[in-house]
Amino acid sequence: MADQIDQANDLNEQHLERSLRAARQPIAVGVPGECDNCGDDSPRLVGGRCARCRDGRPR
Ligand SMILES: [Zn+2]
Protein backbone atom coordinates (compact mmCIF):
# COMPACT_ATOMS: atom_id res chain seq x y z
CA MET A 1 0.00 0.00 0.00
CA ALA A 2 2.73 2.44 0.97
CA ASP A 3 4.56 1.56 -2.25
CA GLN A 4 1.53 2.46 -4.34
CA ILE A 5 1.24 5.84 -2.63
CA ASP A 6 4.93 6.49 -3.17
CA GLN A 7 4.56 5.65 -6.84
CA ALA A 8 1.56 7.97 -7.16
CA ASN A 9 3.52 10.77 -5.53
CA ASP A 10 6.42 10.17 -7.89
CA LEU A 11 4.08 10.34 -10.88
CA ASN A 12 2.55 13.56 -9.61
CA GLU A 13 5.96 15.13 -9.19
CA GLN A 14 7.05 14.07 -12.67
CA HIS A 15 3.86 15.46 -14.16
CA LEU A 16 4.23 18.74 -12.28
CA GLU A 17 7.82 19.05 -13.42
CA ARG A 18 6.83 18.47 -17.05
CA SER A 19 4.02 21.01 -16.79
CA LEU A 20 6.32 23.63 -15.34
CA ARG A 21 8.90 22.97 -18.02
CA ALA A 22 6.26 23.24 -20.74
CA ALA A 23 4.96 26.49 -19.25
CA ARG A 24 8.47 27.94 -19.46
CA GLN A 25 8.76 27.29 -23.20
CA PRO A 26 8.79 30.77 -24.77
CA ILE A 27 7.54 29.38 -28.10
CA ALA A 28 4.25 28.35 -26.47
CA VAL A 29 3.19 32.00 -26.42
CA GLY A 30 2.30 31.68 -30.08
CA VAL A 31 3.47 33.29 -33.29
CA PRO A 32 1.56 34.50 -36.34
CA GLY A 33 1.97 32.45 -39.48
CA GLU A 34 0.71 29.53 -41.52
CA CYS A 35 -0.51 26.41 -39.76
CA ASP A 36 1.68 23.36 -40.43
CA ASN A 37 -1.38 21.13 -40.24
CA CYS A 38 -4.18 22.82 -42.20
CA GLY A 39 -2.25 25.63 -43.94
CA ASP A 40 -4.53 28.37 -42.66
CA ASP A 41 -3.12 31.73 -41.65
CA SER A 42 -3.39 32.14 -37.93
CA PRO A 43 -2.46 35.08 -35.69
CA ARG A 44 -1.35 32.62 -33.05
CA LEU A 45 0.42 29.38 -33.95
CA VAL A 46 1.68 27.19 -31.14
CA GLY A 47 4.11 24.48 -32.17
CA GLY A 48 3.33 25.44 -35.77
CA ARG A 49 -0.35 24.65 -35.44
CA CYS A 50 -3.39 26.92 -35.22
CA ALA A 51 -5.88 26.85 -32.36
CA ARG A 52 -8.37 24.71 -34.30
CA CYS A 53 -5.80 22.00 -35.04
CA ARG A 54 -4.47 22.04 -31.48
CA ASP A 55 -7.98 21.59 -30.15
CA GLY A 56 -8.78 18.89 -32.70
CA ARG A 57 -11.90 20.72 -33.80
CA PRO A 58 -13.22 20.23 -37.31
CA ARG A 59 -12.82 23.11 -39.73
ZN1 LIG B 1 -4.55 24.44 -38.48
N, CA, C, O and the ligand as a Tripos MOL2 file, in Angstrom:
@<TRIPOS>MOLECULE
protein
  237   235    60     0     0
PROTEIN
NO_CHARGES

@<TRIPOS>ATOM
      1 N           0.8410   -1.2130    0.0000 N.3       1 MET1
      2 CA          0.0000    0.0000    0.0000 C.3       1 MET1
      3 C           0.8700    1.2540    0.0000 C.2       1 MET1
      4 O           0.6650    2.1720   -0.7940 O.2       1 MET1
      5 N           1.8430    1.2720    0.9070 N.am      2 ALA2
      6 CA          2.7280    2.4450    0.9660 C.3       2 ALA2
      7 C           3.4800    2.6040   -0.3490 C.2       2 ALA2
      8 O           3.7300    3.7230   -0.7980 O.2       2 ALA2
      9 N           3.8420    1.4730   -0.9700 N.am      3 ASP3
     10 CA          4.5560    1.5560   -2.2480 C.3       3 ASP3
     11 C           3.7110    2.2270   -3.3090 C.2       3 ASP3
     12 O           4.2000    3.0440   -4.0900 O.2       3 ASP3
     13 N           2.4130    1.8670   -3.3280 N.am      4 GLN4
     14 CA          1.5340    2.4640   -4.3410 C.3       4 GLN4
     15 C           1.4320    3.9750   -4.1440 C.2       4 GLN4
     16 O           1.4450    4.7380   -5.1100 O.2       4 GLN4
     17 N           1.3320    4.3950   -2.8950 N.am      5 ILE5
     18 CA          1.2380    5.8380   -2.6300 C.3       5 ILE5
     19 C           2.5270    6.5370   -3.0500 C.2       5 ILE5
     20 O           2.4990    7.6230   -3.6280 O.2       5 ILE5
     21 N           3.6540    5.8970   -2.7510 N.am      6 ASP6
     22 CA          4.9270    6.4850   -3.1680 C.3       6 ASP6
     23 C           4.9790    6.6350   -4.6800 C.2       6 ASP6
     24 O           5.4060    7.6650   -5.2030 O.2       6 ASP6
     25 N           4.5380    5.5890   -5.3740 N.am      7 GLN7
     26 CA          4.5630    5.6470   -6.8400 C.3       7 GLN7
     27 C           3.6720    6.7680   -7.3450 C.2       7 GLN7
     28 O           4.0440    7.4920   -8.2680 O.2       7 GLN7
     29 N           2.4840    6.9180   -6.7400 N.am      8 ALA8
     30 CA          1.5650    7.9710   -7.1620 C.3       8 ALA8
     31 C           2.1890    9.3380   -6.9270 C.2       8 ALA8
     32 O           2.0610   10.2380   -7.7570 O.2       8 ALA8
     33 N           2.8600    9.4880   -5.7990 N.am      9 ASN9
     34 CA          3.5220   10.7670   -5.5290 C.3       9 ASN9
     35 C           4.6280   11.0390   -6.5360 C.2       9 ASN9
     36 O           4.8030   12.1730   -6.9830 O.2       9 ASN9
     37 N           5.3730    9.9980   -6.8920 N.am     10 ASP10
     38 CA          6.4220   10.1710   -7.8950 C.3      10 ASP10
     39 C           5.8150   10.6190   -9.2100 C.2      10 ASP10
     40 O           6.3270   11.5390   -9.8480 O.2      10 ASP10
     41 N           4.7320    9.9790   -9.6220 N.am     11 LEU11
     42 CA          4.0840   10.3400  -10.8820 C.3      11 LEU11
     43 C           3.6170   11.7850  -10.8420 C.2      11 LEU11
     44 O           3.8030   12.5280  -11.8060 O.2      11 LEU11
     45 N           3.0150   12.1850   -9.7400 N.am     12 ASN12
     46 CA          2.5480   13.5570   -9.6140 C.3      12 ASN12
     47 C           3.6980   14.5480   -9.7520 C.2      12 ASN12
     48 O           3.5720   15.5760  -10.4180 O.2      12 ASN12
     49 N           4.8180   14.2260   -9.1170 N.am     13 GLU13
     50 CA          5.9610   15.1330   -9.1930 C.3      13 GLU13
     51 C           6.5020   15.2180  -10.6040 C.2      13 GLU13
     52 O           6.8560   16.2960  -11.0800 O.2      13 GLU13
     53 N           6.5650   14.0640  -11.2770 N.am     14 GLN14
     54 CA          7.0460   14.0710  -12.6660 C.3      14 GLN14
     55 C           6.1290   14.9030  -13.5400 C.2      14 GLN14
     56 O           6.5860   15.6840  -14.3750 O.2      14 GLN14
     57 N           4.8270   14.7290  -13.3410 N.am     15 HIS15
     58 CA          3.8550   15.4600  -14.1560 C.3      15 HIS15
     59 C           3.9830   16.9590  -13.8960 C.2      15 HIS15
     60 O           3.9700   17.7590  -14.8310 O.2      15 HIS15
     61 N           4.1030   17.3270  -12.6470 N.am     16 LEU16
     62 CA          4.2270   18.7420  -12.2830 C.3      16 LEU16
     63 C           5.4750   19.3380  -12.9200 C.2      16 LEU16
     64 O           5.4550   20.4500  -13.4490 O.2      16 LEU16
     65 N           6.5650   18.5700  -12.8580 N.am     17 GLU17
     66 CA          7.8220   19.0490  -13.4250 C.3      17 GLU17
     67 C           7.6790   19.2780  -14.9270 C.2      17 GLU17
     68 O           8.1370   20.2880  -15.4600 O.2      17 GLU17
     69 N           7.0340   18.3220  -15.6010 N.am     18 ARG18
     70 CA          6.8340   18.4720  -17.0510 C.3      18 ARG18
     71 C           5.9730   19.6900  -17.3450 C.2      18 ARG18
     72 O           6.2610   20.4460  -18.2730 O.2      18 ARG18
     73 N           4.9140   19.8870  -16.5600 N.am     19 SER19
     74 CA          4.0160   21.0140  -16.7900 C.3      19 SER19
     75 C           4.7580   22.3310  -16.6160 C.2      19 SER19
     76 O           4.5900   23.2600  -17.4070 O.2      19 SER19
     77 N           5.5730   22.4020  -15.5860 N.am     20 LEU20
     78 CA          6.3200   23.6310  -15.3350 C.3      20 LEU20
     79 C           7.3100   23.8890  -16.4620 C.2      20 LEU20
     80 O           7.4830   25.0250  -16.9010 O.2      20 LEU20
     81 N           7.9550   22.8270  -16.9240 N.am     21 ARG21
     82 CA          8.9020   22.9720  -18.0210 C.3      21 ARG21
     83 C           8.1780   23.4560  -19.2640 C.2      21 ARG21
     84 O           8.6530   24.3610  -19.9500 O.2      21 ARG21
     85 N           7.0320   22.8590  -19.5560 N.am     22 ALA22
     86 CA          6.2590   23.2420  -20.7350 C.3      22 ALA22
     87 C           5.8190   24.6960  -20.6310 C.2      22 ALA22
     88 O           5.8230   25.4190  -21.6270 O.2      22 ALA22
     89 N           5.4440   25.1250  -19.4450 N.am     23 ALA23
     90 CA          4.9630   26.4900  -19.2520 C.3      23 ALA23
     91 C           6.0860   27.4940  -19.4640 C.2      23 ALA23
     92 O           5.8380   28.6590  -19.7730 O.2      23 ALA23
     93 N           7.3310   27.0310  -19.2940 N.am     24 ARG24
     94 CA          8.4700   27.9430  -19.4580 C.3      24 ARG24
     95 C           8.8870   28.0780  -20.9150 C.2      24 ARG24
     96 O           9.6730   28.9660  -21.2470 O.2      24 ARG24
     97 N           8.3750   27.2140  -21.7970 N.am     25 GLN25
     98 CA          8.7630   27.2910  -23.2030 C.3      25 GLN25
     99 C           8.2940   28.6100  -23.7950 C.2      25 GLN25
    100 O           7.0880   28.8490  -23.8540 O.2      25 GLN25
    101 N           9.1920   29.4680  -24.2310 N.am     26 PRO26
    102 CA          8.7860   30.7710  -24.7680 C.3      26 PRO26
    103 C           7.9890   30.6370  -26.0580 C.2      26 PRO26
    104 O           7.1780   31.5060  -26.3760 O.2      26 PRO26
    105 N           8.2120   29.5480  -26.8120 N.am     27 ILE27
    106 CA          7.5420   29.3790  -28.0960 C.3      27 ILE27
    107 C           6.0480   29.1400  -27.9160 C.2      27 ILE27
    108 O           5.2640   29.3710  -28.8350 O.2      27 ILE27
    109 N           5.6480   28.6690  -26.7150 N.am     28 ALA28
    110 CA          4.2450   28.3500  -26.4740 C.3      28 ALA28
    111 C           3.3600   29.5910  -26.4340 C.2      28 ALA28
    112 O           2.1340   29.4800  -26.4260 O.2      28 ALA28
    113 N           3.9760   30.7690  -26.4080 N.am     29 VAL29
    114 CA          3.1930   32.0000  -26.4190 C.3      29 VAL29
    115 C           2.4280   32.1310  -27.7260 C.2      29 VAL29
    116 O           1.3260   32.6790  -27.7470 O.2      29 VAL29
    117 N           2.9910   31.6410  -28.7970 N.am     30 GLY30
    118 CA          2.3010   31.6790  -30.0780 C.3      30 GLY30
    119 C           2.8780   32.7150  -31.0100 C.2      30 GLY30
    120 O           3.2560   33.8060  -30.5830 O.2      30 GLY30
    121 N           2.9470   32.3760  -32.2790 N.am     31 VAL31
    122 CA          3.4660   33.2930  -33.2910 C.3      31 VAL31
    123 C           2.5050   33.3190  -34.4670 C.2      31 VAL31
    124 O           1.8600   32.3120  -34.7580 O.2      31 VAL31
    125 N           2.4010   34.4600  -35.1510 N.am     32 PRO32
    126 CA          1.5580   34.5050  -36.3380 C.3      32 PRO32
    127 C           2.2140   33.7600  -37.4900 C.2      32 PRO32
    128 O           3.4400   33.7250  -37.6010 O.2      32 PRO32
    129 N           1.3970   33.1690  -38.3420 N.am     33 GLY33
    130 CA          1.9660   32.4530  -39.4850 C.3      33 GLY33
    131 C           0.9820   31.4630  -40.0620 C.2      33 GLY33
    132 O          -0.2240   31.5370  -39.8230 O.2      33 GLY33
    133 N           1.5300   30.5240  -40.8350 N.am     34 GLU34
    134 CA          0.7120   29.5350  -41.5220 C.3      34 GLU34
    135 C           0.7580   28.2190  -40.7590 C.2      34 GLU34
    136 O           1.8280   27.7290  -40.3970 O.2      34 GLU34
    137 N          -0.4140   27.6620  -40.5230 N.am     35 CYS35
    138 CA         -0.5060   26.4110  -39.7610 C.3      35 CYS35
    139 C           0.1620   25.2680  -40.5180 C.2      35 CYS35
    140 O          -0.0790   25.0790  -41.7110 O.2      35 CYS35
    141 N           1.0040   24.5060  -39.8150 N.am     36 ASP36
    142 CA          1.6770   23.3600  -40.4270 C.3      36 ASP36
    143 C           0.6920   22.2650  -40.7690 C.2      36 ASP36
    144 O           0.9520   21.4470  -41.6520 O.2      36 ASP36
    145 N          -0.4240   22.2400  -40.0890 N.am     37 ASN37
    146 CA         -1.3750   21.1320  -40.2440 C.3      37 ASN37
    147 C          -2.4060   21.4140  -41.3300 C.2      37 ASN37
    148 O          -2.5730   20.6050  -42.2420 O.2      37 ASN37
    149 N          -3.1030   22.5520  -41.2470 N.am     38 CYS38
    150 CA         -4.1810   22.8160  -42.1980 C.3      38 CYS38
    151 C          -3.8230   23.9030  -43.2130 C.2      38 CYS38
    152 O          -4.5440   24.0940  -44.1920 O.2      38 CYS38
    153 N          -2.6920   24.6330  -42.9820 N.am     39 GLY39
    154 CA         -2.2510   25.6270  -43.9370 C.3      39 GLY39
    155 C          -2.9500   26.9640  -43.8100 C.2      39 GLY39
    156 O          -2.6750   27.8780  -44.5870 O.2      39 GLY39
    157 N          -3.8370   27.0960  -42.8570 N.am     40 ASP40
    158 CA         -4.5330   28.3710  -42.6560 C.3      40 ASP40
    159 C          -3.5980   29.3990  -42.0200 C.2      40 ASP40
    160 O          -2.7100   29.0550  -41.2390 O.2      40 ASP40
    161 N          -3.8160   30.6660  -42.3700 N.am     41 ASP41
    162 CA         -3.1200   31.7340  -41.6540 C.3      41 ASP41
    163 C          -3.7440   31.8800  -40.2840 C.2      41 ASP41
    164 O          -4.9660   31.9140  -40.1390 O.2      41 ASP41
    165 N          -2.8880   31.9660  -39.2820 N.am     42 SER42
    166 CA         -3.3870   32.1400  -37.9260 C.3      42 SER42
    167 C          -2.5700   33.2090  -37.2280 C.2      42 SER42
    168 O          -1.3520   33.2600  -37.3990 O.2      42 SER42
    169 N          -3.2130   34.0690  -36.4420 N.am     43 PRO43
    170 CA         -2.4610   35.0760  -35.6940 C.3      43 PRO43
    171 C          -1.6910   34.4640  -34.5350 C.2      43 PRO43
    172 O          -0.8310   35.1150  -33.9420 O.2      43 PRO43
    173 N          -1.9990   33.2150  -34.2120 N.am     44 ARG44
    174 CA         -1.3460   32.6210  -33.0490 C.3      44 ARG44
    175 C          -1.1230   31.1280  -33.2550 C.2      44 ARG44
    176 O          -1.9840   30.3120  -32.9270 O.2      44 ARG44
    177 N           0.0430   30.7760  -33.8020 N.am     45 LEU45
    178 CA          0.4150   29.3770  -33.9450 C.3      45 LEU45
    179 C           1.2000   28.9470  -32.7220 C.2      45 LEU45
    180 O           2.0690   29.6740  -32.2430 O.2      45 LEU45
    181 N           0.8930   27.7700  -32.2230 N.am     46 VAL46
    182 CA          1.6820   27.1940  -31.1450 C.3      46 VAL46
    183 C           2.1930   25.8450  -31.6240 C.2      46 VAL46
    184 O           1.4110   24.9580  -31.9640 O.2      46 VAL46
    185 N           3.5160   25.6980  -31.6480 N.am     47 GLY47
    186 CA          4.1140   24.4830  -32.1700 C.3      47 GLY47
    187 C           3.8130   24.3240  -33.6480 C.2      47 GLY47
    188 O           3.7890   23.2100  -34.1710 O.2      47 GLY47
    189 N           3.5790   25.4600  -34.3280 N.am     48 GLY48
    190 CA          3.3260   25.4430  -35.7680 C.3      48 GLY48
    191 C           1.8900   25.1340  -36.1340 C.2      48 GLY48
    192 O           1.5610   25.0100  -37.3130 O.2      48 GLY48
    193 N           1.0360   25.0090  -35.1380 N.am     49 ARG49
    194 CA         -0.3550   24.6490  -35.4390 C.3      49 ARG49
    195 C          -1.3220   25.7000  -34.8910 C.2      49 ARG49
    196 O          -1.0910   26.2830  -33.8320 O.2      49 ARG49
    197 N          -2.3970   25.9260  -35.6270 N.am     50 CYS50
    198 CA         -3.3850   26.9170  -35.2170 C.3      50 CYS50
    199 C          -4.2610   26.3610  -34.0820 C.2      50 CYS50
    200 O          -4.1940   25.1790  -33.7440 O.2      50 CYS50
    201 N          -5.0730   27.2370  -33.5150 N.am     51 ALA51
    202 CA         -5.8790   26.8480  -32.3600 C.3      51 ALA51
    203 C          -6.8290   25.7010  -32.7050 C.2      51 ALA51
    204 O          -7.0200   24.7840  -31.9060 O.2      51 ALA51
    205 N          -7.4220   25.7590  -33.8990 N.am     52 ARG52
    206 CA         -8.3710   24.7080  -34.3040 C.3      52 ARG52
    207 C          -7.6870   23.3510  -34.3160 C.2      52 ARG52
    208 O          -8.2170   22.3750  -33.7850 O.2      52 ARG52
    209 N          -6.4900   23.2940  -34.9330 N.am     53 CYS53
    210 CA         -5.7960   22.0010  -35.0400 C.3      53 CYS53
    211 C          -5.3320   21.5130  -33.6640 C.2      53 CYS53
    212 O          -5.3600   20.3150  -33.3830 O.2      53 CYS53
    213 N          -4.9100   22.4420  -32.8180 N.am     54 ARG54
    214 CA         -4.4710   22.0370  -31.4760 C.3      54 ARG54
    215 C          -5.6430   21.4670  -30.6870 C.2      54 ARG54
    216 O          -5.4850   20.5140  -29.9240 O.2      54 ARG54
    217 N          -6.8170   22.0580  -30.8770 N.am     55 ASP55
    218 CA         -7.9810   21.5860  -30.1470 C.3      55 ASP55
    219 C          -8.5910   20.3470  -30.7670 C.2      55 ASP55
    220 O          -9.3930   19.6660  -30.1280 O.2      55 ASP55
    221 N          -8.2200   20.0410  -32.0180 N.am     56 GLY56
    222 CA         -8.7810   18.8850  -32.6980 C.3      56 GLY56
    223 C         -10.2030   19.1230  -33.1900 C.2      56 GLY56
    224 O         -10.9550   18.1840  -33.4530 O.2      56 GLY56
    225 N         -10.5520   20.4060  -33.3080 N.am     57 ARG57
    226 CA        -11.9020   20.7230  -33.7960 C.3      57 ARG57
    227 C         -11.9530   20.6350  -35.3170 C.2      57 ARG57
    228 O         -10.9650   20.9280  -35.9910 O.2      57 ARG57
    229 N         -13.0890   20.2380  -35.8530 N.am     58 PRO58
    230 CA        -13.2220   20.2270  -37.3140 C.3      58 PRO58
    231 C         -13.2620   21.6390  -37.8790 C.2      58 PRO58
    232 O         -13.6590   22.5800  -37.1920 O.2      58 PRO58
    233 N         -12.8470   21.7800  -39.1420 N.am     59 ARG59
    234 CA        -12.8230   23.1130  -39.7300 C.3      59 ARG59
    235 C         -14.2260   23.6050  -40.0270 C.2      59 ARG59
    236 O         -14.3980   24.7160  -40.5270 O.2      59 ARG59
    237 ZN         -4.5530   24.4420  -38.4820 Zn       60 ZN60
@<TRIPOS>BOND
     1     1     2 1
     2     2     3 1
     3     3     4 2
     4     3     5 am
     5     5     6 1
     6     6     7 1
     7     7     8 2
     8     7     9 am
     9     9    10 1
    10    10    11 1
    11    11    12 2
    12    11    13 am
    13    13    14 1
    14    14    15 1
    15    15    16 2
    16    15    17 am
    17    17    18 1
    18    18    19 1
    19    19    20 2
    20    19    21 am
    21    21    22 1
    22    22    23 1
    23    23    24 2
    24    23    25 am
    25    25    26 1
    26    26    27 1
    27    27    28 2
    28    27    29 am
    29    29    30 1
    30    30    31 1
    31    31    32 2
    32    31    33 am
    33    33    34 1
    34    34    35 1
    35    35    36 2
    36    35    37 am
    37    37    38 1
    38    38    39 1
    39    39    40 2
    40    39    41 am
    41    41    42 1
    42    42    43 1
    43    43    44 2
    44    43    45 am
    45    45    46 1
    46    46    47 1
    47    47    48 2
    48    47    49 am
    49    49    50 1
    50    50    51 1
    51    51    52 2
    52    51    53 am
    53    53    54 1
    54    54    55 1
    55    55    56 2
    56    55    57 am
    57    57    58 1
    58    58    59 1
    59    59    60 2
    60    59    61 am
    61    61    62 1
    62    62    63 1
    63    63    64 2
    64    63    65 am
    65    65    66 1
    66    66    67 1
    67    67    68 2
    68    67    69 am
    69    69    70 1
    70    70    71 1
    71    71    72 2
    72    71    73 am
    73    73    74 1
    74    74    75 1
    75    75    76 2
    76    75    77 am
    77    77    78 1
    78    78    79 1
    79    79    80 2
    80    79    81 am
    81    81    82 1
    82    82    83 1
    83    83    84 2
    84    83    85 am
    85    85    86 1
    86    86    87 1
    87    87    88 2
    88    87    89 am
    89    89    90 1
    90    90    91 1
    91    91    92 2
    92    91    93 am
    93    93    94 1
    94    94    95 1
    95    95    96 2
    96    95    97 am
    97    97    98 1
    98    98    99 1
    99    99   100 2
   100    99   101 am
   101   101   102 1
   102   102   103 1
   103   103   104 2
   104   103   105 am
   105   105   106 1
   106   106   107 1
   107   107   108 2
   108   107   109 am
   109   109   110 1
   110   110   111 1
   111   111   112 2
   112   111   113 am
   113   113   114 1
   114   114   115 1
   115   115   116 2
   116   115   117 am
   117   117   118 1
   118   118   119 1
   119   119   120 2
   120   119   121 am
   121   121   122 1
   122   122   123 1
   123   123   124 2
   124   123   125 am
   125   125   126 1
   126   126   127 1
   127   127   128 2
   128   127   129 am
   129   129   130 1
   130   130   131 1
   131   131   132 2
   132   131   133 am
   133   133   134 1
   134   134   135 1
   135   135   136 2
   136   135   137 am
   137   137   138 1
   138   138   139 1
   139   139   140 2
   140   139   141 am
   141   141   142 1
   142   142   143 1
   143   143   144 2
   144   143   145 am
   145   145   146 1
   146   146   147 1
   147   147   148 2
   148   147   149 am
   149   149   150 1
   150   150   151 1
   151   151   152 2
   152   151   153 am
   153   153   154 1
   154   154   155 1
   155   155   156 2
   156   155   157 am
   157   157   158 1
   158   158   159 1
   159   159   160 2
   160   159   161 am
   161   161   162 1
   162   162   163 1
   163   163   164 2
   164   163   165 am
   165   165   166 1
   166   166   167 1
   167   167   168 2
   168   167   169 am
   169   169   170 1
   170   170   171 1
   171   171   172 2
   172   171   173 am
   173   173   174 1
   174   174   175 1
   175   175   176 2
   176   175   177 am
   177   177   178 1
   178   178   179 1
   179   179   180 2
   180   179   181 am
   181   181   182 1
   182   182   183 1
   183   183   184 2
   184   183   185 am
   185   185   186 1
   186   186   187 1
   187   187   188 2
   188   187   189 am
   189   189   190 1
   190   190   191 1
   191   191   192 2
   192   191   193 am
   193   193   194 1
   194   194   195 1
   195   195   196 2
   196   195   197 am
   197   197   198 1
   198   198   199 1
   199   199   200 2
   200   199   201 am
   201   201   202 1
   202   202   203 1
   203   203   204 2
   204   203   205 am
   205   205   206 1
   206   206   207 1
   207   207   208 2
   208   207   209 am
   209   209   210 1
   210   210   211 1
   211   211   212 2
   212   211   213 am
   213   213   214 1
   214   214   215 1
   215   215   216 2
   216   215   217 am
   217   217   218 1
   218   218   219 1
   219   219   220 2
   220   219   221 am
   221   221   222 1
   222   222   223 1
   223   223   224 2
   224   223   225 am
   225   225   226 1
   226   226   227 1
   227   227   228 2
   228   227   229 am
   229   229   230 1
   230   230   231 1
   231   231   232 2
   232   231   233 am
   233   233   234 1
   234   234   235 1
   235   235   236 2
@<TRIPOS>SUBSTRUCTURE
     1 MET1         2 RESIDUE 1 A MET
     2 ALA2         6 RESIDUE 1 A ALA
     3 ASP3        10 RESIDUE 1 A ASP
     4 GLN4        14 RESIDUE 1 A GLN
     5 ILE5        18 RESIDUE 1 A ILE
     6 ASP6        22 RESIDUE 1 A ASP
     7 GLN7        26 RESIDUE 1 A GLN
     8 ALA8        30 RESIDUE 1 A ALA
     9 ASN9        34 RESIDUE 1 A ASN
    10 ASP10       38 RESIDUE 1 A ASP
    11 LEU11       42 RESIDUE 1 A LEU
    12 ASN12       46 RESIDUE 1 A ASN
    13 GLU13       50 RESIDUE 1 A GLU
    14 GLN14       54 RESIDUE 1 A GLN
    15 HIS15       58 RESIDUE 1 A HIS
    16 LEU16       62 RESIDUE 1 A LEU
    17 GLU17       66 RESIDUE 1 A GLU
    18 ARG18       70 RESIDUE 1 A ARG
    19 SER19       74 RESIDUE 1 A SER
    20 LEU20       78 RESIDUE 1 A LEU
    21 ARG21       82 RESIDUE 1 A ARG
    22 ALA22       86 RESIDUE 1 A ALA
    23 ALA23       90 RESIDUE 1 A ALA
    24 ARG24       94 RESIDUE 1 A ARG
    25 GLN25       98 RESIDUE 1 A GLN
    26 PRO26      102 RESIDUE 1 A PRO
    27 ILE27      106 RESIDUE 1 A ILE
    28 ALA28      110 RESIDUE 1 A ALA
    29 VAL29      114 RESIDUE 1 A VAL
    30 GLY30      118 RESIDUE 1 A GLY
    31 VAL31      122 RESIDUE 1 A VAL
    32 PRO32      126 RESIDUE 1 A PRO
    33 GLY33      130 RESIDUE 1 A GLY
    34 GLU34      134 RESIDUE 1 A GLU
    35 CYS35      138 RESIDUE 1 A CYS
    36 ASP36      142 RESIDUE 1 A ASP
    37 ASN37      146 RESIDUE 1 A ASN
    38 CYS38      150 RESIDUE 1 A CYS
    39 GLY39      154 RESIDUE 1 A GLY
    40 ASP40      158 RESIDUE 1 A ASP
    41 ASP41      162 RESIDUE 1 A ASP
    42 SER42      166 RESIDUE 1 A SER
    43 PRO43      170 RESIDUE 1 A PRO
    44 ARG44      174 RESIDUE 1 A ARG
    45 LEU45      178 RESIDUE 1 A LEU
    46 VAL46      182 RESIDUE 1 A VAL
    47 GLY47      186 RESIDUE 1 A GLY
    48 GLY48      190 RESIDUE 1 A GLY
    49 ARG49      194 RESIDUE 1 A ARG
    50 CYS50      198 RESIDUE 1 A CYS
    51 ALA51      202 RESIDUE 1 A ALA
    52 ARG52      206 RESIDUE 1 A ARG
    53 CYS53      210 RESIDUE 1 A CYS
    54 ARG54      214 RESIDUE 1 A ARG
    55 ASP55      218 RESIDUE 1 A ASP
    56 GLY56      222 RESIDUE 1 A GLY
    57 ARG57      226 RESIDUE 1 A ARG
    58 PRO58      230 RESIDUE 1 A PRO
    59 ARG59      234 RESIDUE 1 A ARG
    60 ZN60       237 GROUP 0 **** ****
